[in-house]
Amino acid sequence: MAGGERDAKKRSKKKKRGGSKRKMTVEQALAFKSVSEWAYLDSQPSSSLSEWVDDFGVQKSAGQRVVFELHCHSKCSDGYLSPSKLVERAHANGVKVLALTDHDTLSGIPEALEAARKFGMKIIPGVEISTIFNSRGESSMEEPVHILAYYSSCGPTRLEELEKVLGNIRDGRFLRAKNMVTKLNKLKLPLKWEQVARIAGKDVAPGRLHVARALVEAGHVENLKQAFARYLFDGGPAYAIGSEPPAEETVRLISDTGGVAVLAHPWALKNPATIIKSLKDAGLHGVEVYRSDGQLAAYSDLADAYGLLKIGGSDYHGRGGHSESDLGSVNLPVLALHDFLTVARPIWCRAITDMLQSYATEPSDANLARITRFAKIRIPKGSLPPSQGEDLIDRCLSSWLTVDERRNAEFEDIRSRCSKILIEQEASAEVTVEKK
């Protein structure tokens, strides 16, 4: 074969694998700079702006990449890995920013943060909330809808309100799973509730995946796919509903608690266009349109039509096998990441400011704990270590807010008031110690 012909074939294969190399546009370069600066606020990125991107607009550097994983699950809901093992796997796959989005719980976030510290990863506290969409006010038209919520380093504001809703959903999950077991038994498929509870694990609200795993373990089906296809699909012979809140109310709750609301896997919905329109009116911020197999044009068009963010994630559970997308496998275009952060960061900054304001107004241990709940600093119960004093707030937020965001006049005023309170508390504590 002639050399020219071989070169032509190589170029053709390379093009099929992901497009031709080309330099970033000015817009992409600026977006990459902004995304990188936020991802590496507490360290210096080793990449330069001379990276190249493919025709899809995805960074393809041979050096450092800024990989975001915005949808994954741990054992705290229906995943197979603990939060720490999930973080380790994500790090091994090159993920820099990871949103842990377990179903209806934030309980895995502290462990994920602890594991992420040694890798220099940034964790976005997240949750995937189970809801019901009712298009005509009739139960026959109800459809399960999942909404992803992304929060700041301090987590949700009005935490008690959100936790009450999530707790009700988790309680409903137990009843739902028990109803599924009852229905399966009526279908002559012997299955014990204890099996499902054991698979789910202690204090974990069971989901369909846990029931499916019990079916596989009992030998009633060959694999998880078969369990869903035969019995557990929406409206299937063993399907049951829980106590999920209305989708529109949930979107409003996410917004009211300082979060970014994104519709999860719209391709699983029967009537995505109607749902997206209704949720947009309720305050929805974005839609998942990217998967490991690329961008789904139909949902991208819907996002464009309603002015919504376009993001995506692997929805990794750790089941194993070739059918599951791995952590970090969804190539999000740098412009999509930039758009996401452009919308999210002011929301998160506002939420953080509100939490600081609450502490400045009422300097209680509870309000301080809200600020530091998901921060890198641990606050022992009942006391504030003297060494943490004045720079506590800065150290809590230096990996999340930029210098410019912290120099905002309102933020500076609140920070100053909080610092003064902390200094006074230290002085008071020292006087008490001396008297003793």
C-alpha positions in Angstrom: 0.0 0.0 0.0 1.4 3.4 -0.9 2.4 5.8 1.8 -0.2 8.4 0.8 -3.0 5.9 0.9 -2.0 4.7 4.4 -1.9 8.3 5.6 -5.4 9.0 4.2 -6.8 5.9 6.0 -5.2 6.9 9.3 -6.7 10.4 8.9 -10.1 8.8 8.2 -9.9 6.5 11.3 -8.9 9.4 13.5 -11.8 11.5 12.2 -14.3 8.7 13.0 -12.9 8.4 16.6 -13.6 12.0 17.5 -13.0 14.6 14.9 -10.0 16.6 13.8 -7.8 18.5 16.2 -8.1 22.3 16.2 -7.2 25.1 18.5 -9.8 26.5 20.9 -11.8 29.4 19.7 -11.4 32.6 21.7 -14.8 31.9 23.3 -13.8 28.3 24.3 -10.4 29.5 25.6 -12.1 32.1 27.9 -14.6 29.6 29.0 -11.9 27.0 29.8 -9.9 29.6 31.8 -13.0 30.5 33.9 -14.0 26.9 34.5 -10.4 25.9 35.4 -10.0 28.8 37.8 -13.1 27.8 39.7 -12.2 24.1 39.7 -8.7 24.9 41.0 -9.5 27.8 43.4 -7.4 26.2 46.2 -4.6 25.0 43.9 -2.9 25.9 40.6 -4.0 24.0 37.4 -1.1 22.6 35.4 -2.9 23.0 32.1 -2.4 25.9 29.7 -4.8 27.6 27.3 -2.9 26.1 24.4 -5.1 23.0 24.7 -6.9 21.7 21.6 -10.5 20.6 21.4 -12.3 18.3 19.0 -15.2 19.3 16.7 -17.6 18.6 19.6 -16.0 21.4 21.6 -14.6 19.1 24.3 -11.2 19.7 25.7 -8.8 16.9 24.6 -5.5 17.8 26.2 -2.7 15.3 26.5 -2.0 17.0 29.9 -4.4 18.1 32.6 -8.2 18.0 31.9 -10.9 19.6 34.0 -13.4 16.7 34.1 -16.8 17.2 35.7 -19.0 14.3 36.8 -22.5 15.7 37.6 -24.6 12.6 38.2 -23.6 9.5 40.2 -24.8 7.4 43.1 -23.3 5.7 46.1 -24.5 3.0 48.6 -26.3 5.7 50.5 -29.0 5.2 47.9 -29.0 2.6 45.2 -25.3 2.6 44.2 -22.8 -0.3 44.8 -19.8 1.7 46.1 -19.4 3.7 49.3 -19.0 7.5 48.8 -15.2 7.2 49.5 -14.8 4.4 47.0 -16.8 6.3 44.5 -14.5 9.3 44.9 -11.4 7.1 44.6 -12.8 5.7 41.3 -13.7 9.1 40.0 -10.1 10.4 40.8 -8.6 7.4 39.0 -10.7 8.3 36.0 -9.4 11.9 36.0 -12.5 13.6 37.6 -11.7 17.0 39.2 -15.3 18.1 40.1 -17.8 15.5 41.3 -21.5 16.0 42.2 -22.7 13.1 44.4 -26.4 12.9 43.6 -27.8 10.1 45.6 -31.6 9.5 45.5 -33.4 11.6 48.1 -30.5 11.9 50.6 -27.5 14.1 51.3 -26.1 11.6 53.8 -23.1 10.6 51.6 -21.7 14.1 51.1 -19.6 14.3 54.3 -17.8 11.0 53.5 -17.3 12.0 49.9 -15.8 15.3 51.0 -13.4 13.6 53.4 -12.3 11.2 50.7 -11.9 14.1 48.1 -9.5 16.1 50.3 -6.5 13.8 49.7 -7.1 14.0 45.9 -7.6 17.7 45.7 -11.1 17.1 44.2 -14.0 19.5 44.5 -17.4 18.0 45.6 -20.6 19.6 44.7 -23.3 18.6 47.3 -26.1 17.2 45.3 -29.3 15.1 45.5 -31.6 13.4 42.9 -35.1 14.0 44.1 -38.0 11.6 43.2 -41.1 13.5 42.2 -44.5 13.0 40.5 -45.6 15.0 37.5 -49.4 15.2 36.9 -50.2 16.8 33.6 -54.0 17.0 33.9 -54.7 16.6 37.6 -55.6 12.9 37.1 -53.8 10.1 38.7 -53.9 8.1 35.4 -51.7 10.8 33.9 -49.1 10.7 36.7 -45.5 10.1 35.7 -42.3 9.8 37.9 -39.8 12.6 37.3 -36.4 12.9 38.9 -34.9 16.4 39.6 -31.2 16.9 40.2 -30.3 19.6 42.8 -26.9 21.1 43.0 -25.8 23.1 46.1 -22.9 25.3 47.3 -20.2 24.2 49.6 -22.4 25.1 52.6 -25.2 22.9 51.2 -28.9 23.9 51.2 -30.3 26.9 53.0 -33.5 26.2 54.9 -32.0 22.7 55.4 -34.7 21.5 57.8 -37.4 22.2 55.2 -35.6 20.2 52.5 -34.7 17.4 54.9 -38.4 17.1 55.9 -39.4 16.6 52.2 -36.5 14.1 51.6 -37.4 12.2 54.7 -41.0 11.9 53.6 -39.9 10.5 50.3 -37.5 8.0 51.9 -40.4 6.8 54.2 -42.5 6.4 51.1 -39.7 4.3 49.5 -40.0 1.7 52.3 -43.7 1.3 51.8 -43.3 1.3 48.0 -40.6 -1.5 48.1 -42.8 -3.5 50.5 -45.7 -3.2 48.1 -43.5 -4.4 45.3 -42.5 -7.5 47.3 -46.2 -8.1 48.0 -47.1 -7.9 44.3 -44.2 -10.2 43.3 -45.4 -12.7 45.8 -48.9 -12.6 44.3 -47.2 -13.3 40.9 -45.9 -16.5 42.5 -42.3 -15.1 42.9 -41.4 -15.9 46.5 -39.4 -13.0 47.8 -38.9 -11.8 51.4 -38.7 -8.2 52.6 -35.7 -9.1 54.6 -33.8 -9.9 51.4 -34.5 -6.4 50.0 -33.7 -4.7 53.3 -30.3 -6.5 53.6 -29.3 -5.6 50.0 -30.3 -1.9 50.6 -28.2 -1.8 53.7 -28.8 -0.2 57.1 -30.6 3.2 57.1 -30.9 3.2 53.3 -34.3 3.8 51.7 -34.8 0.9 49.2 -35.5 1.5 45.6 -36.5 -0.5 42.6 -32.8 -1.5 42.0 -32.7 -3.2 45.4 -35.8 -5.2 44.6 -34.3 -6.1 41.2 -31.1 -7.3 42.9 -33.2 -9.4 45.3 -35.0 -11.0 42.3 -31.6 -11.8 40.7 -30.3 -13.2 43.9 -33.4 -15.4 44.4 -33.0 -16.8 40.8 -36.3 -15.4 39.5 -34.6 -13.5 36.7 -31.2 -13.7 35.1 -30.2 -10.0 35.4 -31.3 -6.6 36.5 -32.4 -5.7 33.0 -34.8 -8.6 32.9 -36.1 -7.7 36.4 -37.1 -4.3 35.1 -38.3 -5.4 31.7 -40.7 -8.1 33.2 -41.8 -6.7 36.5 -40.5 -3.3 37.7 -40.9 -0.9 34.8 -43.2 2.1 35.2 -46.7 0.7 35.3 -45.3 -2.9 35.3 -47.0 -5.8 37.2 -44.9 -5.3 40.3 -44.5 -1.5 40.0 -45.7 0.7 42.9 -45.6 4.4 43.7 -44.3 6.0 46.9 -45.0 9.4 48.5 -43.2 11.7 46.0 -44.0 15.4 46.0 -45.2 17.2 42.8 -42.4 18.0 40.4 -43.2 21.7 40.1 -43.2 22.1 43.9 -39.8 20.4 44.1 -38.2 22.7 41.5 -39.4 25.7 43.5 -38.1 24.1 46.7 -34.7 23.6 45.2 -34.6 27.2 44.1 -35.8 28.4 47.5 -33.0 26.5 49.3 -30.2 27.8 47.2 -29.9 25.1 44.6 -29.7 24.6 40.8 -32.5 22.4 39.5 -31.9 20.2 36.5 -34.2 17.6 34.9 -32.6 14.1 35.0 -32.6 11.7 32.1 -35.5 13.2 30.1 -35.2 10.4 27.6 -36.9 8.1 30.2 -40.1 10.3 30.2 -43.2 9.6 28.2 -44.0 13.3 27.5 -40.8 15.2 28.0 -41.9 18.4 26.1 -44.9 19.0 28.3 -42.9 18.3 31.5 -40.0 20.5 30.5 -42.4 23.4 29.7 -44.2 23.1 33.0 -41.0 22.8 35.0 -39.4 25.7 33.3 -42.4 27.8 34.4 -41.7 26.6 38.0 -38.0 27.7 37.8 -36.1 24.8 36.3 -32.6 25.7 35.4 -31.4 22.9 33.1 -31.9 19.6 31.4 -29.6 16.6 31.0 -28.8 16.3 27.3 -25.3 14.7 27.3 -24.5 11.0 27.8 -21.4 9.0 27.2 -22.7 8.3 23.7 -22.9 12.0 22.9 -25.4 14.8 22.8 -29.1 13.9 22.3 -30.3 16.3 19.7 -34.1 16.2 20.6 -33.5 17.2 24.2 -30.8 19.7 23.3 -33.4 21.4 21.0 -36.0 21.4 23.9 -33.4 23.0 26.2 -32.7 25.6 23.6 -36.4 26.3 23.0 -36.9 27.1 26.7 -33.5 28.7 27.4 -32.3 26.0 29.8 -28.8 24.8 30.6 -27.6 21.7 28.9 -25.5 19.3 31.1 -25.2 15.6 31.7 -23.5 12.9 33.7 -22.8 9.2 33.8 -25.6 8.2 36.3 -23.0 5.8 37.6 -24.2 3.2 40.1 -21.2 0.8 40.1 -23.2 -2.2 38.8 -20.4 -3.2 36.5 -20.7 -4.6 33.0 -20.3 -3.0 29.6 -23.7 -1.4 29.6 -23.0 1.1 32.3 -21.3 4.4 31.7 -18.3 5.0 33.9 -17.5 8.0 36.1 -16.2 10.9 34.0 -17.2 9.3 30.7 -19.5 12.0 29.6 -17.6 14.6 27.7 -19.2 17.9 28.6 -18.3 20.8 26.2 -16.3 23.5 28.0 -19.0 26.0 26.9 -21.7 23.9 28.6 -19.6 23.8 31.8 -19.1 27.5 31.7 -22.8 28.1 31.2 -23.6 25.8 34.1 -21.2 27.7 36.4 -22.3 31.1 35.1 -25.9 30.3 36.3 -24.9 28.3 39.4 -22.3 30.5 41.0 -24.4 33.6 41.7 -27.1 31.3 43.2 -24.5 29.5 45.4 -22.9 32.9 46.4 -26.3 34.2 47.4 -27.0 31.1 49.4 -23.6 31.3 51.2 -24.2 35.0 51.9 -27.7 34.2 53.4 -26.1 31.6 55.7 -23.5 34.1 56.9 -26.2 36.7 57.4 -28.2 34.2 59.6 -25.1 33.6 61.7 -24.3 37.4 61.9 -27.9 38.0 63.1 -28.1 35.0 65.4 -24.6 33.7 66.3 -25.7 30.3 67.5 -23.8 27.0 67.3 -26.6 25.7 65.0 -26.1 28.6 62.5 -22.3 28.1 62.6 -22.7 24.4 61.9 -24.8 25.2 58.8 -21.9 27.2 57.4 -19.3 24.6 58.1 -21.4 21.5 57.5 -19.8 20.6 54.2 -16.7 22.7 54.6 -13.1 21.5 55.0 -13.0 22.6 58.6 -14.4 20.5 61.4 -16.0 22.3 64.3 -16.2 20.2 67.6 -19.6 20.2 69.1 -20.2 22.9 71.7 -17.0 24.9 71.2 -15.0 26.8 68.6 -11.2 26.1 68.7 -9.3 29.3 69.4 -6.9 28.7 66.5 -9.8 29.1 64.0 -11.0 32.6 65.0 -10.9 35.4 62.5 -10.1 33.5 59.3 -12.7 30.7 59.8 -15.0 32.0 57.2 -12.3 32.6 54.6 -10.9 29.1 55.2 -14.4 27.6 54.8 -15.0 29.4 51.5 -11.6 29.9 49.9 -12.0 26.8 47.7 -15.5 27.8 46.6 -15.8 31.6 46.1 -13.3 33.6 44.1 -11.5 36.7 45.6 -13.8 38.9 43.5 -16.9 37.2 44.9 -15.6 37.6 48.4 -14.8 41.3 47.8 -18.4 42.1 47.1 -19.5 44.9 49.4 -22.4 43.1 51.0 -20.3 39.9 51.4 -17.4 41.9 53.0 -19.8 43.5 55.5 -21.3 40.2 56.6 -18.0 38.5 56.7 -16.6 41.3 58.9 -19.5 41.0 61.3 -19.1 37.2 61.5 -15.4 37.5 62.1 -16.0 40.0 64.9 -18.5 37.6 66.6 -16.0 34.7 66.3 -13.2 36.8 67.8 -15.5 37.9 70.7 -16.5 34.3 71.3 -12.8 33.3 71.4 -12.0 36.1 73.9 -15.0 35.0 76.0 -13.9 31.4 76.0 -10.4 32.3 77.0 -11.7 34.4 79.9 -13.8 31.5 81.1 -10.8 29.2 80.9 -8.7 31.6 83.0 -11.4 31.9 85.7 -11.6 28.2 86.0 
